């Protein structure tokens, strides 16, 4: 374990326990000792893949877990966050509200995702919201702990730099799509991207995505009505199949070709 971890770890644990004693017991909180025996906040998270078992266990104790019910906000404009979050189960929608009051979805996160990472470079992202779209479990790492212990560890620092770079690339790609790609291409591109992280056991060889038309509309910057129309056209062309809130990719090549259309 790096010396920087050892020197301040006990102080962090003491701080968390003192803070917990001062908070009322709520249904949304998880007992930290019980948590140790139920699941690891860091397991299956690429960012921490290089840590030893002991280091991961120590860091787990710095990351209190909480349940977030469907519809609850993890952070918002009125309650900005200075934490790094890890999604363990459920799904989280990250979005912004435009000046005309419309919600623009920036991403729908699946288990294993790390979010809130822009605070690591001083961006508090006060305009961002994170909402649970189904009951979820998240773990929270205070930025001061990340900066003190993780950024000093070259193994983690490199992965964090890569994570931040990917975030910037996604934002640039999204702006390009909104400016230059027609709606069918934006929808195809979004479905293809989401499908890369999903699979369907019910339809071998096909990819399944849990998403509603309203959520998809938020991702592509369109209305639900226009999104539903394009989805119906894709289904009629047998590029996708829709079934109970899940989208199945039937023709991956056709979807990819459509996603490349510009103008």
C-alpha positions as CSV (number, residue, x, y, z in Angstrom):
1,X,0.0,0.0,0.0
2,X,1.5,3.4,-0.9
3,X,2.7,5.4,2.2
4,X,0.4,8.3,1.2
5,X,-2.6,6.0,1.7
6,X,-1.4,4.8,5.1
7,X,-0.7,8.2,6.6
8,X,-4.2,9.6,6.3
9,X,-6.5,6.6,6.0
10,X,-7.2,6.3,9.7
11,X,-8.1,10.0,9.8
12,X,-10.6,9.5,7.0
13,X,-12.2,6.5,8.6
14,X,-12.6,8.4,11.9
15,X,-14.1,11.4,10.0
16,X,-16.6,9.2,8.2
17,X,-17.6,7.4,11.5
18,X,-18.0,10.7,13.3
19,X,-20.1,12.1,10.5
20,X,-22.3,9.0,10.5
21,X,-22.9,9.3,14.2
22,X,-24.2,12.8,13.6
23,X,-26.6,11.8,10.9
24,X,-30.0,10.3,11.5
25,X,-30.5,6.7,10.5
26,X,-32.3,6.6,7.1
27,X,-33.6,3.8,4.9
28,X,-31.4,5.0,2.1
29,X,-28.1,4.5,4.0
30,X,-26.1,1.3,4.3
31,X,-24.2,0.3,7.5
32,X,-20.5,0.5,6.6
33,X,-19.5,-2.6,8.5
34,X,-22.4,-4.6,6.9
35,X,-21.3,-3.2,3.5
36,X,-17.9,-4.8,3.8
37,X,-19.5,-8.2,3.9
38,X,-22.0,-7.6,1.1
39,X,-20.2,-6.1,-1.9
40,X,-17.2,-4.1,-2.9
41,X,-17.7,-0.6,-4.3
42,X,-14.7,-1.0,-6.4
43,X,-15.1,-4.4,-7.9
44,X,-15.6,-4.5,-11.7
45,X,-14.6,-0.9,-12.0
46,X,-11.8,-0.4,-14.5
47,X,-10.6,2.7,-12.8
48,X,-9.4,0.7,-9.8
49,X,-8.4,-2.5,-11.7
50,X,-4.7,-2.1,-10.8
51,X,-5.2,-2.0,-7.0
52,X,-4.2,-4.9,-4.8
53,X,-6.9,-6.7,-2.8
54,X,-5.7,-4.9,0.3
55,X,-5.7,-1.5,-1.3
56,X,-9.1,-2.0,-2.8
57,X,-10.4,-3.0,0.7
58,X,-9.0,0.1,2.3
59,X,-10.4,2.3,-0.4
60,X,-13.8,0.7,-0.1
61,X,-13.9,2.0,3.5
62,X,-13.6,5.5,2.2
63,X,-16.5,5.1,-0.2
64,X,-19.8,5.0,1.7
65,X,-22.7,3.4,-0.2
66,X,-26.2,4.6,-0.5
67,X,-29.4,3.5,-2.1
68,X,-31.1,6.0,-4.5
69,X,-34.7,5.3,-5.3
70,X,-36.2,5.7,-8.8
71,X,-36.8,9.4,-9.5
72,X,-34.4,10.7,-6.8
73,X,-31.6,13.1,-7.7
74,X,-28.0,12.2,-6.8
75,X,-27.0,15.8,-7.4
76,X,-28.6,18.8,-9.0
77,X,-28.2,22.6,-9.7
78,X,-29.5,23.4,-6.2
79,X,-27.4,20.6,-4.6
80,X,-24.1,20.4,-6.5
81,X,-21.7,17.7,-5.7
82,X,-17.9,17.6,-5.0
83,X,-17.7,13.8,-5.1
84,X,-16.8,11.1,-7.5
85,X,-19.5,8.5,-7.8
86,X,-19.5,4.8,-8.7
87,X,-22.7,3.1,-9.9
88,X,-22.9,-0.4,-8.5
89,X,-26.5,-1.4,-9.6
90,X,-29.4,0.2,-11.3
91,X,-29.2,3.1,-13.9
92,X,-28.5,6.8,-13.6
93,X,-29.4,9.5,-16.1
94,X,-27.1,12.5,-16.3
95,X,-28.7,15.6,-17.9
96,X,-28.7,19.3,-18.2
97,X,-31.6,21.8,-18.3
98,X,-31.4,24.2,-21.2
99,X,-32.3,27.9,-21.0
100,X,-35.7,27.1,-22.5
101,X,-36.4,24.6,-19.7
102,X,-35.8,21.4,-21.8
103,X,-33.8,18.5,-20.3
104,X,-30.9,17.3,-22.5
105,X,-29.7,13.9,-21.5
106,X,-25.9,13.6,-21.5
107,X,-25.8,9.9,-20.8
108,X,-27.5,6.9,-19.3
109,X,-25.1,5.1,-17.0
110,X,-25.0,1.3,-16.4
111,X,-23.4,-0.5,-13.4
112,X,-19.6,0.0,-13.2
113,X,-19.8,3.5,-14.5
114,X,-17.9,6.3,-12.8
115,X,-19.5,9.8,-12.9
116,X,-18.9,13.2,-11.4
117,X,-15.3,12.9,-12.7
118,X,-15.1,16.5,-14.0
119,X,-14.8,17.8,-10.5
120,X,-11.3,16.4,-10.5
121,X,-10.2,19.2,-12.8
122,X,-12.0,21.9,-10.9
123,X,-15.3,21.8,-12.9
124,X,-18.1,21.7,-10.4
125,X,-20.7,21.1,-13.2
126,X,-23.4,23.1,-11.4
127,X,-25.6,22.8,-14.5
128,X,-25.6,19.0,-14.3
129,X,-28.2,16.7,-12.8
130,X,-28.0,13.0,-12.0
131,X,-31.3,11.1,-11.6
132,X,-31.9,7.5,-10.8
133,X,-34.2,6.0,-13.5
134,X,-34.5,2.9,-11.5
135,X,-33.7,1.9,-7.9
136,X,-29.9,2.1,-7.7
137,X,-26.9,1.7,-5.4
138,X,-24.0,4.2,-5.6
139,X,-20.8,4.7,-3.8
140,X,-19.3,8.1,-3.1
141,X,-15.7,9.1,-2.9
142,X,-15.0,12.7,-1.7
143,X,-12.8,14.6,-4.1
144,X,-10.4,15.6,-1.4
145,X,-9.7,11.9,-0.8
146,X,-9.3,11.2,-4.5
147,X,-6.9,14.1,-4.9
148,X,-4.9,13.1,-1.7
149,X,-4.6,9.4,-2.3
150,X,-5.5,8.4,-5.8
151,X,-4.0,11.2,-8.0
152,X,-0.6,10.6,-6.3
153,X,-0.8,6.9,-7.4
154,X,0.5,6.7,-11.0
155,X,-1.7,3.6,-11.7
156,X,-4.9,5.5,-10.8
157,X,-3.8,8.9,-12.2
158,X,-3.3,7.4,-15.7
159,X,-6.7,5.8,-15.7
160,X,-8.3,9.1,-14.4
161,X,-6.6,11.0,-17.2
162,X,-8.0,8.5,-19.7
163,X,-11.5,8.8,-18.2
164,X,-11.4,12.6,-18.4
165,X,-10.2,12.4,-22.0
166,X,-13.0,10.0,-22.9
167,X,-15.5,12.4,-21.4
168,X,-14.3,15.3,-23.5
169,X,-14.3,13.2,-26.6
170,X,-17.9,12.1,-25.9
171,X,-19.0,15.8,-25.5
172,X,-17.2,16.8,-28.8
173,X,-18.8,13.9,-30.6
174,X,-22.2,14.8,-29.3
175,X,-21.9,18.4,-30.4
176,X,-20.8,17.2,-33.9
177,X,-23.8,14.9,-34.1
178,X,-26.3,17.7,-33.1
179,X,-24.8,20.1,-35.6
180,X,-24.3,17.9,-38.6
181,X,-26.2,14.6,-38.4
182,X,-29.9,14.1,-39.3
183,X,-32.2,12.6,-36.6
184,X,-32.2,9.0,-38.0
185,X,-28.4,9.0,-38.0
186,X,-28.2,10.4,-34.4
187,X,-30.7,7.8,-33.2
188,X,-28.8,5.0,-35.0
189,X,-25.5,6.2,-33.6
190,X,-26.8,6.4,-30.1
191,X,-28.4,2.9,-30.2
192,X,-25.2,1.5,-31.6
193,X,-23.2,3.1,-28.8
194,X,-25.6,1.8,-26.1
195,X,-25.7,-1.6,-27.6
196,X,-22.0,-2.0,-27.3
197,X,-22.4,-2.2,-23.5
198,X,-25.5,-4.4,-23.5
199,X,-26.5,-7.9,-24.5
200,X,-29.7,-9.9,-24.7
201,X,-29.8,-13.5,-23.6
202,X,-33.3,-13.9,-25.0
203,X,-32.2,-13.2,-28.6
204,X,-28.8,-14.8,-29.1
205,X,-26.5,-12.8,-31.4
206,X,-28.5,-9.6,-30.9
207,X,-28.0,-6.7,-28.6
208,X,-30.6,-5.4,-26.2
209,X,-30.9,-2.0,-24.6
210,X,-33.2,-0.9,-21.9
211,X,-34.4,2.5,-22.9
212,X,-37.7,4.4,-23.5
213,X,-38.4,6.6,-26.4
214,X,-38.5,9.6,-24.0
215,X,-35.0,8.8,-22.7
216,X,-33.7,8.2,-26.2
217,X,-35.2,11.6,-27.3
218,X,-33.3,13.3,-24.5
219,X,-30.0,11.7,-25.7
220,X,-30.4,12.8,-29.3
221,X,-31.9,16.2,-28.7
222,X,-35.3,15.6,-30.2
223,X,-38.9,15.3,-29.2
224,X,-40.4,12.0,-28.1
225,X,-42.8,12.1,-31.0
226,X,-40.2,12.5,-33.7
227,X,-38.0,9.9,-32.0
228,X,-40.9,7.4,-31.9
229,X,-41.5,8.0,-35.6
230,X,-37.9,7.2,-36.5
231,X,-37.9,4.1,-34.3
232,X,-41.0,2.8,-36.0
233,X,-39.3,3.3,-39.4
234,X,-36.2,1.4,-38.1
235,X,-38.4,-1.4,-36.9
236,X,-40.2,-1.6,-40.2
237,X,-36.9,-1.9,-42.0
238,X,-36.0,-4.7,-39.6
239,X,-32.9,-2.9,-38.4
240,X,-34.2,-3.0,-34.8
241,X,-36.9,-4.8,-32.8
242,X,-38.8,-3.2,-30.0
243,X,-40.1,-5.2,-27.0
244,X,-41.4,-3.9,-23.7
245,X,-39.0,-1.0,-23.1
246,X,-36.1,-2.8,-24.7
247,X,-34.6,-2.2,-28.1
248,X,-32.9,-5.1,-29.9
249,X,-30.5,-4.6,-32.7
250,X,-31.3,-6.9,-35.6
251,X,-29.1,-5.6,-38.4
252,X,-25.9,-4.2,-36.9
253,X,-24.4,-3.4,-40.3
254,X,-27.4,-1.4,-41.5
255,X,-27.5,0.5,-38.2
256,X,-23.8,1.4,-38.5
257,X,-24.3,2.6,-42.1
258,X,-27.2,4.8,-41.1
259,X,-25.2,6.2,-38.1
260,X,-22.5,7.5,-40.5
261,X,-24.9,9.6,-42.5
262,X,-24.2,13.4,-42.5
263,X,-26.3,16.2,-43.7
